[in-house]
Amino acid sequence: MSRRALRRLSPVDLVAAVVARVSGGTGVRCVLDPGDERSPLYSVSLTGMRPERSKSLRIDVYELQVHAISAPSRTSEAALSMVWALQEAMEADVELPRPFCLVRQDDMGLQSVKRDPTGEWHAIVAYEVTVSYGLMVK
């Protein structure tokens, strides 16, 4: 009898699912590299990934940052409105490919709001997405 390792969710697939959730839920473009893109837009970056202990599930926790970049303005009001729209969009579950199962999706809060040299406002919201990729069998 041979043992097969369980396949974990690719970080690329997770980020793609979050990009789809953000752009679909807010109606604003969501990209991986904001580079020379015109604002307003959202950008997603994966900042960490770790296994989590569970008695019954095999679980990974993905740490993400979603950047909300508003058009240049004098106040941060537009960026804060984008944060609000983002938080509402992320209240719906991120849709993962089969056979992976979303266990939890946690808003870890607003990390910072600052004005970029371009005059654009840049807000960062952190999220943790917990994904199960199999059952523990004893």
C-alpha positions as YAML, in Angstrom:
chain: A
units: angstrom
residues:
- id: 1
  name: MET
  ca: [0.00, 0.00, 0.00]
- id: 2
  name: SER
  ca: [1.51, 3.33, -1.03]
- id: 3
  name: ARG
  ca: [0.93, 6.61, 0.74]
- id: 4
  name: ARG
  ca: [0.14, 9.74, -1.22]
- id: 5
  name: ALA
  ca: [0.82, 13.17, 0.17]
- id: 6
  name: LEU
  ca: [-2.18, 15.44, 0.34]
- id: 7
  name: ARG
  ca: [-2.09, 18.36, -2.05]
- id: 8
  name: ARG
  ca: [-2.12, 21.79, -0.44]
- id: 9
  name: LEU
  ca: [-3.75, 24.86, -1.93]
- id: 10
  name: SER
  ca: [-1.29, 26.77, -4.08]
- id: 11
  name: PRO
  ca: [-0.67, 30.34, -2.87]
- id: 12
  name: VAL
  ca: [-1.19, 31.41, -6.50]
- id: 13
  name: ASP
  ca: [-4.71, 29.92, -6.49]
- id: 14
  name: LEU
  ca: [-5.54, 31.53, -3.15]
- id: 15
  name: VAL
  ca: [-4.40, 34.99, -4.25]
- id: 16
  name: ALA
  ca: [-6.36, 34.60, -7.51]
- id: 17
  name: ALA
  ca: [-9.49, 33.73, -5.50]
- id: 18
  name: VAL
  ca: [-9.04, 36.79, -3.27]
- id: 19
  name: VAL
  ca: [-8.47, 39.04, -6.31]
- id: 20
  name: ALA
  ca: [-11.72, 37.72, -7.82]
- id: 21
  name: ARG
  ca: [-13.61, 38.25, -4.53]
- id: 22
  name: VAL
  ca: [-12.32, 41.83, -4.12]
- id: 23
  name: SER
  ca: [-12.89, 42.93, -7.72]
- id: 24
  name: GLY
  ca: [-16.28, 41.22, -7.92]
- id: 25
  name: GLY
  ca: [-17.43, 42.53, -4.55]
- id: 26
  name: THR
  ca: [-16.26, 46.13, -4.93]
- id: 27
  name: GLY
  ca: [-16.54, 46.73, -8.66]
- id: 28
  name: VAL
  ca: [-13.01, 48.21, -8.60]
- id: 29
  name: ARG
  ca: [-9.99, 46.66, -10.35]
- id: 30
  name: CYS
  ca: [-7.83, 44.41, -8.21]
- id: 31
  name: VAL
  ca: [-4.30, 43.63, -9.41]
- id: 32
  name: LEU
  ca: [-1.21, 41.84, -8.14]
- id: 33
  name: ASP
  ca: [1.29, 44.56, -9.06]
- id: 34
  name: PRO
  ca: [-0.03, 48.13, -8.90]
- id: 35
  name: GLY
  ca: [3.15, 49.41, -10.62]
- id: 36
  name: ASP
  ca: [2.02, 51.94, -13.22]
- id: 37
  name: GLU
  ca: [-1.70, 51.17, -12.93]
- id: 38
  name: ARG
  ca: [-4.10, 54.10, -12.64]
- id: 39
  name: SER
  ca: [-5.92, 54.56, -9.34]
- id: 40
  name: PRO
  ca: [-8.35, 53.80, -7.81]
- id: 41
  name: LEU
  ca: [-7.49, 50.12, -7.46]
- id: 42
  name: TYR
  ca: [-6.89, 47.32, -5.01]
- id: 43
  name: SER
  ca: [-3.79, 45.16, -4.83]
- id: 44
  name: VAL
  ca: [-3.34, 41.83, -3.01]
- id: 45
  name: SER
  ca: [-0.11, 40.48, -1.58]
- id: 46
  name: LEU
  ca: [0.56, 37.24, 0.29]
- id: 47
  name: THR
  ca: [2.66, 38.00, 3.38]
- id: 48
  name: GLY
  ca: [2.80, 34.59, 5.04]
- id: 49
  name: MET
  ca: [1.63, 31.00, 5.17]
- id: 50
  name: ARG
  ca: [1.76, 28.58, 8.07]
- id: 51
  name: PRO
  ca: [0.27, 25.23, 9.08]
- id: 52
  name: GLU
  ca: [-2.17, 25.27, 11.99]
- id: 53
  name: ARG
  ca: [-2.78, 22.47, 14.44]
- id: 54
  name: SER
  ca: [-6.17, 20.80, 14.53]
- id: 55
  name: LYS
  ca: [-7.36, 17.49, 15.93]
- id: 56
  name: SER
  ca: [-9.42, 16.61, 12.88]
- id: 57
  name: LEU
  ca: [-8.34, 18.75, 9.89]
- id: 58
  name: ARG
  ca: [-5.20, 19.47, 7.95]
- id: 59
  name: ILE
  ca: [-5.11, 23.25, 7.86]
- id: 60
  name: ASP
  ca: [-3.00, 26.07, 6.42]
- id: 61
  name: VAL
  ca: [-3.38, 29.74, 7.34]
- id: 62
  name: TYR
  ca: [-2.59, 32.30, 4.64]
- id: 63
  name: GLU
  ca: [-1.79, 35.87, 5.68]
- id: 64
  name: LEU
  ca: [-2.69, 38.53, 3.13]
- id: 65
  name: GLN
  ca: [-2.60, 42.28, 2.78]
- id: 66
  name: VAL
  ca: [-5.08, 44.09, 0.58]
- id: 67
  name: HIS
  ca: [-3.96, 47.54, -0.47]
- id: 68
  name: ALA
  ca: [-6.61, 50.15, -1.31]
- id: 69
  name: ILE
  ca: [-5.12, 52.91, -3.46]
- id: 70
  name: SER
  ca: [-7.41, 55.87, -4.08]
- id: 71
  name: ALA
  ca: [-7.11, 58.64, -6.64]
- id: 72
  name: PRO
  ca: [-5.02, 61.66, -5.59]
- id: 73
  name: SER
  ca: [-6.89, 63.96, -3.21]
- id: 74
  name: ARG
  ca: [-6.39, 66.25, -0.24]
- id: 75
  name: THR
  ca: [-8.04, 63.94, 2.29]
- id: 76
  name: SER
  ca: [-8.07, 60.22, 2.98]
- id: 77
  name: GLU
  ca: [-11.86, 60.00, 2.64]
- id: 78
  name: ALA
  ca: [-11.77, 58.11, -0.68]
- id: 79
  name: ALA
  ca: [-9.27, 55.55, 0.64]
- id: 80
  name: LEU
  ca: [-11.37, 55.00, 3.76]
- id: 81
  name: SER
  ca: [-14.46, 54.51, 1.58]
- id: 82
  name: MET
  ca: [-12.51, 51.91, -0.38]
- id: 83
  name: VAL
  ca: [-11.60, 50.18, 2.89]
- id: 84
  name: TRP
  ca: [-15.28, 50.06, 3.84]
- id: 85
  name: ALA
  ca: [-16.22, 48.61, 0.41]
- id: 86
  name: LEU
  ca: [-13.41, 46.06, 0.75]
- id: 87
  name: GLN
  ca: [-14.58, 44.95, 4.18]
- id: 88
  name: GLU
  ca: [-18.13, 44.54, 2.90]
- id: 89
  name: ALA
  ca: [-16.89, 42.53, -0.11]
- id: 90
  name: MET
  ca: [-14.79, 40.27, 2.11]
- id: 91
  name: GLU
  ca: [-17.81, 39.46, 4.31]
- id: 92
  name: ALA
  ca: [-18.68, 36.96, 1.56]
- id: 93
  name: ASP
  ca: [-16.59, 33.80, 1.43]
- id: 94
  name: VAL
  ca: [-13.64, 33.55, -0.94]
- id: 95
  name: GLU
  ca: [-14.46, 30.77, -3.42]
- id: 96
  name: LEU
  ca: [-11.71, 28.15, -3.44]
- id: 97
  name: PRO
  ca: [-11.12, 25.45, -6.04]
- id: 98
  name: ARG
  ca: [-12.11, 21.90, -5.15]
- id: 99
  name: PRO
  ca: [-11.23, 19.93, -3.03]
- id: 100
  name: PHE
  ca: [-10.19, 22.75, -0.67]
- id: 101
  name: CYS
  ca: [-12.52, 24.05, 2.02]
- id: 102
  name: LEU
  ca: [-12.60, 27.53, 3.53]
- id: 103
  name: VAL
  ca: [-12.54, 27.15, 7.31]
- id: 104
  name: ARG
  ca: [-12.30, 30.80, 8.33]
- id: 105
  name: GLN
  ca: [-11.76, 34.20, 6.78]
- id: 106
  name: ASP
  ca: [-10.72, 36.84, 9.32]
- id: 107
  name: ASP
  ca: [-10.37, 40.60, 8.91]
- id: 108
  name: MET
  ca: [-7.28, 41.45, 10.96]
- id: 109
  name: GLY
  ca: [-7.98, 45.18, 10.72]
- id: 110
  name: LEU
  ca: [-6.73, 48.33, 9.08]
- id: 111
  name: GLN
  ca: [-2.93, 48.36, 9.29]
- id: 112
  name: SER
  ca: [-2.13, 51.83, 7.95]
- id: 113
  name: VAL
  ca: [-3.34, 54.79, 5.92]
- id: 114
  name: LYS
  ca: [-0.78, 57.08, 4.33]
- id: 115
  name: ARG
  ca: [-0.40, 59.50, 1.49]
- id: 116
  name: ASP
  ca: [1.97, 58.42, -1.28]
- id: 117
  name: PRO
  ca: [4.32, 60.89, -2.99]
- id: 118
  name: THR
  ca: [1.97, 60.78, -6.00]
- id: 119
  name: GLY
  ca: [-0.84, 62.25, -3.86]
- id: 120
  name: GLU
  ca: [-2.72, 58.94, -3.84]
- id: 121
  name: TRP
  ca: [-3.94, 57.61, -0.49]
- id: 122
  name: HIS
  ca: [-2.84, 54.09, 0.36]
- id: 123
  name: ALA
  ca: [-4.64, 52.00, 3.00]
- id: 124
  name: ILE
  ca: [-3.64, 48.46, 3.98]
- id: 125
  name: VAL
  ca: [-6.06, 45.91, 5.45]
- id: 126
  name: ALA
  ca: [-4.79, 42.53, 6.67]
- id: 127
  name: TYR
  ca: [-6.67, 39.24, 6.35]
- id: 128
  name: GLU
  ca: [-6.10, 35.65, 7.41]
- id: 129
  name: VAL
  ca: [-7.68, 32.91, 5.31]
- id: 130
  name: THR
  ca: [-7.74, 29.44, 6.89]
- id: 131
  name: VAL
  ca: [-8.03, 26.53, 4.45]
- id: 132
  name: SER
  ca: [-8.53, 22.82, 5.05]
- id: 133
  name: TYR
  ca: [-6.93, 20.41, 2.61]
- id: 134
  name: GLY
  ca: [-7.84, 17.10, 4.24]
- id: 135
  name: LEU
  ca: [-8.91, 15.13, 7.30]
- id: 136
  name: MET
  ca: [-6.63, 13.73, 9.99]
- id: 137
  name: VAL
  ca: [-6.93, 9.95, 10.13]
- id: 138
  name: LYS
  ca: [-5.62, 7.91, 13.07]
...
